[in-house]
């Protein structure tokens, strides 16, 4: 990824992503008209989508997301028709899930972080 440091890359990957069918309206601060696009994946800090135009890194955007409203963001990267967009402020994924499904997000589910012993395997 040209132009990003390993620290930026690590920060970008820290946020959990959710793949879902979600549409976003993208408004360029200095270009018209708005563009509708499908979100390929989304995290609290940003999203990945497709755009018919190439934008420079850091280009300001306004996004309209269902269940969230308007979100200010900037272009993080752009390559092969896909665009990574970083939100100016983190959003709530639970709100997006609720807007898509009409039901509260299953945030109460927790997975065990300890190893579960299985017969025939030695635990260290």
N, C-alpha and C positions, 0 to 999 in steps of 0.2 A: 504494500500500500504506500504509494509515494506521498510524501508530505506528512505522514503521521509518525509519531514516536512510539516506542514500545510501551511507554507509560500510558499514552492515550489509547492504544490498542487494548491494553489490559483493563483499563477503566471501562472501555466500550463493552468488553465481554463479561464484566462483573454482573451486569443486570440480566435477570432471567428474561427470556423471550417467550412469547406465546404466538403460535401460528394460528390465524383465524381469518375468516372471511369478513373483512371490514373495509368500507370505502372511506376515502379521505378526499376532501376538496382542498386543493392547494392553491393558495393565492400568493403570487409573487408580489413583493412590495413595489416593484417598478415595472412589472410586465403584466399584460392583460391578454386574453381573458383567463379566468380561473380554470384549473384542470382537475378533473375527477380521476382518481386512480385507486387501484386495489392495494391495500396494505399487505405486504408479503410476510412481514413479522413485526412485532412491536414489543417494546420493553418500557419500563418507567422512564427511561432517559431518551428514547427516540424510536424511530421506525425505519423500515426498509420498504421502498415502493418502486414503481416504474414511472418514468417521465419521458415524454416525447422530445424534451429539450435537454441540452447539457448546461449545467449551471456550475459556477465557480464555487469552490469550497468557501464557506463562510457567508454565502448569499442568504440574506434574510427572507423568511417565508412566514405566512400565516396559514395555519391548517384548521380545517373544520372537521372534527371527529365526532361521530355519532355518540351521544351520551356524555361527551366531554365538553363540546363547544369549541370555541376558538383557542388555539394554542400557538404561541409564537415559537419559532424554531429557526435553525440555520442548516444549510447544507454541510454535512460532515464529509461526504465523499460522493463521487459520481463516476460510474464506469459501466460500459456495455448496456446502456438503457436502464440501469438500476441506480437508485439514489439512496444514500444513507442520510437520514435527517435527525439532528440532535435537538431535543426540546430545550428551550431556555430554562424551564423549570420542570422537574419530574411530574408525571401524571400518575393517577391511580388506575392500575390495570383492573382492579376489582370493579371500578365504575364502568369500564369498557365491557367487561364480561357481563355485568348485570344489564347493560343497555342492549347487548346482542341477544341474550337469552331470556331476559325478563325475570330472571331468578338471581338471588344473591350468589356471589362467587363462593366456591367451596374452599374458603381460606382456612377452615378448621382442620383440614386433613393434614396430618404430619407423618412423615416417614422416619423410620428409625435410622439413627446415624451410627448405631453400633452393629458389629457383625453378629449375625445369627448363626449359632452352631448348627452344623449339618453333619449327620452321620457319615463317616468315611473321610472327613476332611479334618486336618489338624489346625487348630486355632493358635495363632501366635500372640 
